[in-house]
Amino acid sequence: MTATTELTLVNATGTWAIDPAHTTLGFTARHAMVAKVRGSFGEFSGSFTIDGANLANSSAELTIQAASIDTKTADRDAHLTSADFLDVENFPTITFVSTSVAARGTDIVVTGDLTIHGVTKSVDVEYDYVGISQDPWGNTKIGFEGKATLSRKEFGLVWNVALEAGGVLVGDEIKLSLDVEATKQA
């Protein structure tokens, strides 16, 4: 789609289940003020309903198992699931429930309540609609690519260490990148 194309989702109307095997819920955080740590969550479930004729009637929900965080470093993952960060013993899930859905040009903006570490904040997630296709087994698939930026401190994730040269070990800004594939349910 080009920037001048109006967003049309009439053929996307229906209820869709997120396919965890073909979806990536990723994030990036600044480390030691000079590098980025990338990670993702491996266990989650969610669905969304699209009203292509009136996008405002659409909705989405997502539940992530916080302990499924994976940064490719076992020690770091253990620290991120500890009480210093996600505290998965007391807050086993991260949830998102939409409060509004709207088109902004060719993008879809899903605003919702994101709950991390027991703290709920409103977050806007901007999605690009990738398209719809049918797989070889007759299932209708839909794809979206999303992004959002949030402050981890706003969710009570405040652990940090000051660096000798100035700055801190873990940056506050977390960038989310979501590659979503879902299967039509109805």
C-alpha positions as CSV (number, residue, x, y, z in Angstrom):
1,M,0.0,0.0,0.0
2,T,1.2,3.5,-0.7
3,A,0.8,6.4,1.7
4,T,-2.1,7.7,-0.5
5,T,-4.1,4.4,-0.4
6,E,-7.0,4.3,2.0
7,L,-6.9,1.5,4.5
8,T,-9.5,-1.1,3.5
9,L,-10.2,-4.2,5.7
10,V,-13.6,-5.3,4.5
11,N,-12.2,-8.7,3.5
12,A,-10.5,-9.0,6.9
13,T,-13.8,-8.9,8.8
14,G,-14.1,-11.7,11.4
15,T,-12.5,-13.2,14.4
16,W,-8.8,-14.2,14.3
17,A,-6.6,-16.4,16.6
18,I,-3.0,-15.4,16.9
19,D,-0.7,-18.2,15.6
20,P,2.2,-18.4,18.1
21,A,4.3,-20.6,15.8
22,H,4.3,-17.8,13.2
23,T,4.2,-14.7,15.4
24,T,7.1,-12.9,17.1
25,L,6.6,-10.6,20.1
26,G,10.0,-8.9,20.2
27,F,11.5,-6.0,22.2
28,T,14.7,-4.0,22.2
29,A,16.4,-2.2,25.2
30,R,19.5,-0.2,25.4
31,H,22.4,-1.9,27.4
32,A,25.3,-0.1,28.9
33,M,24.4,3.1,27.0
34,V,26.1,1.7,23.8
35,A,24.4,-1.5,22.6
36,K,20.9,-3.0,22.2
37,V,19.6,-6.2,23.8
38,R,17.0,-7.9,21.8
39,G,14.5,-10.5,23.1
40,S,11.1,-12.0,22.6
41,F,8.4,-13.9,24.4
42,G,7.8,-17.5,23.4
43,E,4.5,-18.3,25.1
44,F,1.4,-16.3,24.5
45,S,-2.2,-16.4,23.2
46,G,-4.5,-13.9,21.8
47,S,-7.2,-13.0,19.4
48,F,-8.7,-10.1,17.6
49,T,-12.0,-9.2,15.9
50,I,-12.0,-6.9,12.9
51,D,-15.0,-5.1,11.7
52,G,-13.8,-4.0,8.2
53,A,-16.8,-1.7,7.6
54,N,-16.4,0.1,10.9
55,L,-12.9,-0.3,12.4
56,A,-14.0,1.3,15.7
57,N,-16.0,-1.9,16.4
58,S,-12.8,-4.0,16.3
59,S,-11.0,-5.3,19.4
60,A,-7.9,-7.3,20.4
61,E,-6.6,-9.1,23.5
62,L,-3.2,-10.8,24.3
63,T,-1.8,-12.7,27.2
64,I,1.9,-13.3,27.5
65,Q,3.5,-15.7,29.9
66,A,6.2,-13.4,31.4
67,A,8.5,-16.4,32.2
68,S,8.8,-17.1,28.5
69,I,11.2,-14.2,28.0
70,D,14.2,-15.1,25.9
71,T,17.2,-12.8,25.2
72,K,19.5,-15.8,24.2
73,T,21.3,-15.4,27.6
74,A,20.1,-17.7,30.4
75,D,21.6,-15.5,33.2
76,R,20.0,-12.4,31.8
77,D,16.7,-14.2,31.4
78,A,16.8,-15.4,35.0
79,H,17.5,-11.8,36.1
80,L,14.6,-10.4,34.0
81,T,12.2,-12.9,35.5
82,S,13.3,-12.2,39.0
83,A,11.8,-9.6,41.5
84,D,14.3,-7.0,40.1
85,F,12.3,-6.8,36.8
86,L,9.2,-8.8,35.8
87,D,8.8,-10.7,39.1
88,V,7.1,-13.6,37.4
89,E,6.3,-15.3,40.7
90,N,3.9,-12.5,41.6
91,F,3.1,-11.3,38.1
92,P,3.1,-14.4,35.8
93,T,1.4,-12.7,32.8
94,I,1.6,-9.6,30.7
95,T,-1.7,-8.6,29.2
96,F,-3.1,-6.2,26.6
97,V,-6.8,-5.5,26.1
98,S,-7.7,-3.0,23.4
99,T,-9.8,0.1,24.3
100,S,-10.0,1.5,20.7
101,V,-9.0,0.7,17.2
102,A,-8.7,3.3,14.5
103,A,-7.2,3.9,11.0
104,R,-4.5,6.5,10.7
105,G,-3.8,6.7,6.9
106,T,-2.8,3.2,5.9
107,D,-1.9,2.2,9.5
108,I,-4.1,0.8,12.2
109,V,-3.7,2.2,15.7
110,V,-4.7,-0.2,18.5
111,T,-4.9,1.6,21.8
112,G,-5.2,-0.6,24.9
113,D,-4.5,-1.3,28.5
114,L,-1.1,-3.0,28.8
115,T,-0.4,-4.6,32.2
116,I,3.2,-5.4,33.2
117,H,4.4,-6.1,36.7
118,G,0.9,-5.3,38.0
119,V,0.8,-1.8,36.5
120,T,-1.6,-0.9,33.8
121,K,-1.0,1.9,31.3
122,S,-2.6,2.9,28.0
123,V,-0.4,2.2,25.1
124,D,-0.8,2.9,21.3
125,V,0.4,0.1,19.0
126,E,0.7,1.1,15.3
127,Y,0.2,-1.8,12.9
128,D,0.9,-2.1,9.1
129,Y,-1.6,-4.4,7.5
130,V,0.5,-7.0,5.5
131,G,-2.4,-8.9,3.8
132,I,-4.5,-12.0,3.8
133,S,-3.8,-15.4,2.2
134,Q,-4.9,-19.0,2.3
135,D,-2.4,-21.7,3.3
136,P,-2.2,-25.1,1.6
137,W,-4.6,-26.6,4.2
138,G,-7.4,-24.2,3.5
139,N,-6.8,-21.9,6.5
140,T,-7.2,-18.1,5.9
141,K,-4.3,-16.2,7.4
142,I,-3.8,-12.5,8.0
143,G,-0.6,-10.6,8.8
144,F,0.3,-7.4,10.6
145,E,3.5,-5.7,11.7
146,G,3.3,-3.6,14.8
147,K,5.5,-1.3,16.8
148,A,5.3,0.7,20.0
149,T,7.6,2.4,22.5
150,L,7.2,2.5,26.2
151,S,9.0,3.4,29.4
152,R,9.8,0.5,31.6
153,K,9.9,2.8,34.7
154,E,6.2,3.6,34.1
155,F,5.5,-0.1,34.8
156,G,7.5,-0.2,38.0
157,L,10.6,-1.8,36.3
158,V,13.1,0.5,37.9
159,W,16.1,-1.7,38.7
160,N,19.4,-0.3,37.4
161,V,23.1,0.2,38.0
162,A,25.0,3.4,37.5
163,L,28.0,3.2,35.2
164,E,31.4,4.6,36.2
165,A,31.6,6.6,32.9
166,G,28.1,8.0,33.4
167,G,24.7,6.7,32.4
168,V,23.1,3.4,33.5
169,L,23.3,-0.2,32.6
170,V,19.7,-0.6,31.3
171,G,17.9,2.1,29.3
172,D,14.4,3.1,30.2
173,E,12.9,3.0,26.6
174,I,11.7,-0.3,25.4
175,K,10.8,-0.7,21.7
176,L,8.3,-3.4,20.9
177,S,8.2,-5.0,17.5
178,L,5.3,-7.4,16.7
179,D,5.1,-9.6,13.7
180,V,1.6,-11.2,13.9
181,E,0.1,-14.0,11.9
182,A,-3.4,-15.1,12.8
183,T,-5.9,-17.7,11.5
184,K,-9.5,-16.9,10.8
185,Q,-11.9,-18.4,13.3
186,A,-15.3,-17.0,12.1
